[in-house]
Amino acid sequence: MVGSWLRQFEPEFCFLAACRAGRSAAVRELFAPVPTLRQIFASPAAVYPQQLSPLAVLVCMLVGSGRIDEDTSTALRFANYVLTGGQLCQWKRRESGPGEEITGTLLDFAADLLDRGPTNLFNQIFRRTRPGA
């Protein structure tokens, strides 16, 4: 349904800020009706407000330079997980096509295992280092 609506805009990238929007089945359903879509950035787990900043940075990167640097994207998404527990996946069309269902299901399972909920590493570190905390 969303894919049919998006098709008219002929997007190449899609950024989804919703809980579990990055699950393999949801991504596959979005790629199918939108032939121009090349990449989707979304979380396969629950999303909390403090975990969405990297998504905004990726959008700014795309708008500013017309592309998303793979190395920067990977580092940004890794730092987001370490600092906030936020999972942000990058799906490419070829990763959701026929024969990729098992891989997608395994990635969904891994996302469930890695889901730490909302965390704030900075607050945890400073809370433990303050006297009387």
Beta strands, then each sheet from edge to edge (+ up, - down):
strand 1: 13-15
strand 2: 39-42
strand 3: 89-92
sheet 1: 1+ 2+ 3-
end
